[in-house]
Amino acid sequence: HGLLLGCQQPLPSPYEEVDYKEDITIKRAAGAHKIASHMRNEGWDIEVVDYWLAFTVEEFIELINSRITADTVFVGLSLTFSIYGSLIDKANQFIRLIRKYHPHVAIIAGSKNLYVTSGLKVDYHLTGYGEFGLMELCKKILGKEHSLVMTQLGRSQYVDCDKNHPCYPHKDLSVKYEERDFLLPHEHVTLEFARGCKFACKFCAYNIIGVKGDYTRDMPSLGDELKRNYDMFGVSNYYVADETTNDSTQKLREIADQVRQLSFMPSFSGYIRADLIASRPDDRELLAEMGMWGNFYGIESLTHKAEKTIGQGMHP
């Protein structure tokens, strides 16, 4: 019913002139697999094909002709960050091929904001957490009753999911990979512990900030997801998508409890606030117990006045 295509390009280095040409990374498109899992739970048959921009024209034509049928409603393009250079041209060439061979399908691009997908010549752009918004869009495409809120954007149409079809907080954040995803044991895949951030730093462009209450996922489902990925594919390495992984001691404690029940030790990497490590030193033990080895720290300033101005008051 739907074909989701995921791909990422290395981010350009600000320090040197690097021509990435049509290089892509080996990181899976997190949004595509999350959307696929949600839609399968709703009864849709969804396949995800990563690395589609590494295909030749001949390979891409073979792909779409072997997957798209009369029952296919849409082809979705999932981007985490913008693609640039010749890869945009290649993506639009492949979009034209979808229209040429299968004009009945809708072509939809999704990402965190409109800037990321604006260069793609698609029918619809979705931004934000898109599970609910995409379902409403599919109802519209199929001529069913829907509650979709959409804006005309040139020749395309735009759906702001976080504003009009919010999917947060969300307890079911599981991603269920399938055999046809061909995951390999050495891969790092993306995982969510929670959706939203309780902080409201002045510079932050993330949509879901300043949230109140418990916005973590259903924790038993976390243990199930980790176990399933290890049993099926041997995968134990993860990128954590949370804006602030260590925002709550209780959250870390619950994650560590799930990890202790596993027969293997997972490895996580993600965003950590250094001031919270300083103010809550006991959290370090929980981070170690859960396998949070890759820590990305945002040190916005070492000037106290500047820190207070952006909402981070601890003295450097």
Salt bridges, closest charged atoms under 4 A:
GLU22 OE1 - LYS90 NZ 3.43
ASP45 OD1 - ARG180 NH2 2.88
GLU47 OE1 - ARG67 NE 2.71
ASP50 OD2 - ARG28 NH1 2.90
ASP50 OD2 - HIS33 NE2 2.85
ASP123 OD1 - ARG99 NH2 2.98
GLU131 OE2 - LYS34 NZ 3.55
GLU131 OE2 - ARG195 NH1 3.10
GLU136 OE2 - LYS139 NZ 2.96
GLU178 OE2 - ARG40 NE 3.29
GLU178 OE1 - ARG180 NE 2.48
GLU187 OE1 - ARG28 NE 2.84
GLU192 OE1 - ARG195 NH2 2.92
ASP214 OD2 - LYS171 NZ 3.28
GLU225 OE1 - ARG217 NH2 2.80
ASP231 OD2 - LYS227 NZ 2.77
ASP242 OD2 - LYS251 NZ 2.70
ASP247 OD1 - LYS251 NZ 3.26
ASP257 OD1 - ARG260 NH1 2.35
ASP275 OD2 - ARG273 NH2 2.63
ASP283 OD2 - ARG280 NE 2.72
GLU289 OE1 - ARG260 NH2 2.38
